């Protein structure tokens, strides 16, 4: 059974219908307002967050920030519904790369329920390997997630600081790390990972746009577990990640 959280400041007939539709496809649905105190009381592991945008919800900035952190830390996909202006306002608190799908109002409840069900069946967490992708480009994050999420659980961090925050409480099976980022760059992130005993052995592969010999040598001197270029095709990147895990599996046998 999949756990779906509906976040809304109103309890309308439409949302009740959505809950009933999701229950029909074996989803356990919880509904709560965007209040951090209420949200923090939910202890179930979430598979999906559905945010129903309204003017009242847009005033709950702390609640939206809580949902953003929850989505990042636990790799929970977010679906959002609202009018065009509400969708833009929500993006001020929840970055677009964390929003899996948007449903402009008015919505068709059946289509929304079917979309959620289809997503969970294809991309549900199950027992997938967990990959943390770190890059300051939202477009790159969305691309990598799209390439890998059918086979892996993909967590996104748009800064080195966000990656370190995630790693303080979670342990991915692999980190795909951009080398050039503002404030905390890839070199610093790798240094922090290697300096902490509890996650110093987490594999790190650099994913960077620099392919000249000098840059490659500089990066490899840091002793990462691999080096991939952003100019590689999606198929090449996917194959490289698959090969990495296949080799690790072979070493254990």
C-alpha positions in Angstrom: 0.0 0.0 0.0 1.3 3.5 -1.0 1.0 6.4 1.5 -0.2 9.6 -0.2 -0.4 12.9 1.7 -2.8 15.5 0.6 -2.0 19.0 1.8 -4.8 21.5 1.7 -6.3 24.3 3.7 -9.8 23.3 2.6 -11.7 20.1 2.7 -13.8 20.1 -0.5 -16.0 17.6 -2.3 -13.3 17.4 -5.0 -10.6 16.4 -2.5 -12.9 13.8 -0.9 -13.5 12.4 -4.3 -9.8 12.3 -5.0 -9.2 10.4 -1.7 -11.9 7.9 -2.7 -10.3 7.3 -6.1 -6.8 6.8 -4.6 -8.2 4.4 -2.0 -9.6 2.3 -4.9 -6.1 1.8 -6.3 -4.7 0.7 -2.9 -3.4 4.0 -1.6 -3.6 5.0 2.0 -4.5 8.7 1.9 -3.9 11.2 4.7 -5.1 14.8 4.6 -3.6 17.7 6.6 -3.2 21.5 6.5 0.2 23.0 5.7 1.1 23.6 9.3 4.6 22.4 10.3 3.3 21.2 13.7 0.6 19.1 12.1 2.9 17.9 9.3 5.6 16.8 11.8 3.1 14.5 13.5 2.8 12.3 10.4 5.2 9.4 11.1 4.3 7.1 8.1 6.9 6.9 5.3 5.4 8.9 2.5 5.3 7.8 -1.2 3.7 10.9 -2.6 2.7 14.5 -1.5 -0.2 16.2 -3.3 -0.4 19.9 -2.6 -3.8 21.6 -3.4 -3.0 25.3 -3.9 -5.3 28.0 -2.6 -4.8 31.5 -1.5 -4.9 30.4 2.2 -2.2 27.8 1.5 0.1 30.4 0.0 0.2 32.1 3.4 1.6 29.0 5.0 5.2 29.6 3.9 6.7 27.6 6.8 4.5 24.6 5.9 5.6 24.8 2.3 9.3 24.9 3.4 8.7 21.9 5.6 7.3 20.0 2.6 10.3 21.0 0.5 12.7 19.6 3.1 10.6 16.5 3.5 10.6 15.9 -0.3 14.4 16.3 -0.4 15.3 14.3 2.7 13.0 11.4 2.0 12.9 11.5 -1.8 9.1 12.1 -1.9 7.7 13.2 -5.2 5.4 16.3 -5.1 2.3 16.8 -7.3 0.7 20.3 -7.2 -2.6 21.6 -8.3 -3.6 25.3 -8.5 -4.3 28.2 -10.9 -1.3 29.5 -12.8 -0.5 32.2 -10.3 -0.8 29.8 -7.3 1.6 27.4 -9.1 4.1 30.1 -9.6 3.8 31.2 -5.9 4.3 27.6 -4.7 7.5 27.4 -6.7 9.0 30.3 -4.6 9.1 27.8 -1.7 9.3 24.5 -3.5 11.9 24.4 -6.3 10.6 23.2 -9.7 13.0 20.3 -9.7 11.2 18.8 -6.7 7.8 19.1 -8.3 7.1 16.0 -10.3 3.9 17.2 -12.0 1.6 20.2 -12.0 -2.2 20.1 -12.5 -3.7 23.5 -13.5 -7.2 23.9 -12.1 -9.9 23.0 -12.8 -8.7 19.4 -12.4 -10.3 16.1 -13.4 -10.2 14.0 -10.3 -10.1 10.7 -12.2 -7.1 11.9 -14.3 -5.2 13.1 -11.2 -5.8 9.8 -9.4 -4.7 7.8 -12.5 -1.6 9.9 -12.9 -0.6 9.4 -9.3 -1.3 5.7 -9.4 0.7 5.3 -12.7 3.7 7.2 -11.3 3.8 5.2 -8.1 3.6 1.9 -10.0 6.5 2.9 -12.3 8.7 5.0 -10.1 7.8 3.8 -6.6 10.7 3.4 -4.2 10.5 -0.4 -3.8 14.0 -1.7 -3.2 15.9 0.6 -5.6 19.5 1.7 -5.1 19.6 5.3 -3.8 21.5 8.0 -5.7 22.1 11.5 -4.5 22.5 13.9 -7.4 24.2 17.3 -6.5 24.1 20.1 -9.1 23.3 23.8 -8.9 21.4 23.6 -12.2 17.7 22.7 -11.8 17.5 21.7 -15.4 20.4 19.2 -15.0 18.8 17.8 -11.9 15.5 17.2 -13.6 17.3 15.6 -16.6 19.4 13.2 -14.5 16.3 12.2 -12.4 14.4 11.5 -15.6 17.2 9.4 -17.0 17.7 7.3 -13.8 14.5 7.2 -11.8 13.0 4.2 -13.6 15.7 2.0 -12.1 17.0 4.0 -9.1 15.7 6.1 -6.2 17.0 9.6 -7.1 17.4 12.3 -4.5 18.2 15.8 -5.7 20.3 18.6 -4.0 20.8 21.9 -5.7 23.8 23.0 -3.6 26.8 21.5 -1.8 25.3 22.7 1.5 22.0 20.9 0.8 23.9 17.7 0.0 25.8 17.8 3.2 22.5 18.4 5.1 21.0 15.3 3.4 24.1 13.2 4.1 24.0 14.0 7.8 20.9 11.9 8.3 20.8 9.6 5.2 23.2 7.2 3.4 22.8 6.9 -0.4 24.4 4.1 -2.4 26.1 6.6 -4.7 26.6 10.4 -5.1 26.7 12.0 -8.5 28.5 15.3 -7.8 28.9 18.4 -9.9 32.4 19.7 -9.7 31.7 23.4 -10.2 29.1 24.9 -7.9 29.0 28.3 -6.1 29.8 28.7 -2.4 30.4 25.0 -1.6 31.9 23.3 -4.7 32.3 19.6 -5.5 35.8 19.4 -4.2 34.6 20.7 -0.8 31.7 18.4 -0.7 33.9 15.4 -1.5 36.3 16.5 1.2 33.5 16.7 3.8 32.3 13.3 2.8 35.7 11.7 3.1 36.5 13.5 6.4 33.4 12.0 8.2 34.0 8.4 9.4 30.3 7.4 9.2 30.0 8.1 5.5 33.6 8.4 4.3 33.1 5.2 2.2 30.1 6.5 0.2 31.0 6.2 -3.5 31.2 9.6 -5.3 31.3 10.0 -9.1 31.9 13.5 -10.5 29.5 14.6 -13.2 31.0 17.7 -14.8 31.1 19.7 -18.0 34.9 20.0 -18.0 36.7 17.4 -20.1 40.1 19.0 -20.8 43.1 17.0 -19.6 44.1 19.5 -16.9 40.6 19.5 -15.4 40.3 15.7 -15.5 43.7 15.3 -13.8 42.7 17.8 -11.1 39.5 16.0 -10.4 41.0 12.6 -10.4 43.7 13.7 -7.9 40.8 13.9 -5.4 40.3 10.1 -5.9 36.6 10.0 -6.7 35.1 6.6 -7.7 34.6 7.9 -11.3 34.3 10.8 -13.6 31.4 11.4 -16.1 31.0 14.3 -18.5 27.7 16.1 -18.8 28.2 16.1 -22.6 27.8 12.3 -22.6 24.5 11.0 -23.9 21.8 10.0 -21.4 22.3 6.4 -22.5 26.0 6.6 -21.7 25.4 8.1 -18.3 22.8 5.4 -17.5 25.1 2.7 -18.7 28.0 4.1 -16.6 25.9 4.1 -13.5 24.6 0.6 -14.2 28.1 -0.7 -14.7 29.3 0.9 -11.5 26.7 -1.0 -9.5 27.3 -4.2 -11.4 31.0 -4.1 -10.6 30.2 -3.5 -6.9 27.9 -6.4 -6.8 30.5 -8.7 -8.5 33.1 -7.7 -5.9 30.8 -8.9 -3.1 30.6 -12.4 -4.6 
